Amino acid sequence: MTAELNDRIRREIEHGATDVAVRQADAGWDSPAGRIRKERRASFLLNQIPRSARVLEIGAGTGLQTRSLLAAIDDVTAIDISPDLIEVAKHRAPRANYQVMDAHAPQFPAGSFDAILGVSILHHLNWDTCLMSCFRLLKPNGIIRFSEPNLLNPQIYLQKNIPALKRMAGDSPDEYAFTRWQIARSLRNIGFTAISVRAFEFLHPGTPERLVPFVMKLESWISRTVLNEIAGSLLIEARKS
């Protein structure tokens, strides 16, 4: 592992030990719009994955998504680089098998998992290195699914590129974002097949409850136009053939 990657991991661990990291991990998910967003991601992650599958969640954080996974999957292993966040997750969703572990090089045997899932984690990492590890860990025909911020979204672009905004948002020092073309190219180069990366969602977690139905209708219309490319998130799926 390079010195640069080691430094990055150290900074992520330090960030995870702060109160702001816990607040950021939970931010927006309990608002009316946030609950819809969380349910959408759970539906995407779990679609047609059988209850008997062996699942790895990367970047468990405080266990918000882990709890959703455990409602549908019996065997969930959840990893995060931050021991502080893992301790929160253990109380929130105690049935998972938690491990404090670096997602760049998870210490599991090759071919261990049917599915590897995550929400807003790849953009914290060297995603090529992480995805190569995912490929190794998947069983044949295993699937990965991730929800990530879309760099083409104006808010995301400004937040990731203007240091003052990045600090205000509580981002960790090294996190960035990517476009759907960048991540699709990485997946192809690693050897994944059945790759699908689509821009998704204009429902902001801060949307007032009375405006949620209107925004969702507007979102449905925008999704059929070229403006969908600047949606806030990317839904990523690929298989190990």
Secondary structure by P-SEA (a helix, b strand, c coil): ccaaaaaaaaaaaaaaacaaaaaaaacccccaaaaaaaaaaaaaaccccccccbbbbcccccaaaaaaaaacccbbbbbbccaaaaaaaaaaccccccccccccccccccccccbbbbcccccccaaaaaaaaaaaaccccbbbbbbbbbcccaaaaaaaccaaaaaaaccccccccccaaaaaaaaaaaccccbbbbbbbcccccccccaaaaaaaaaaaaaaccccccccbbbbbbbcc
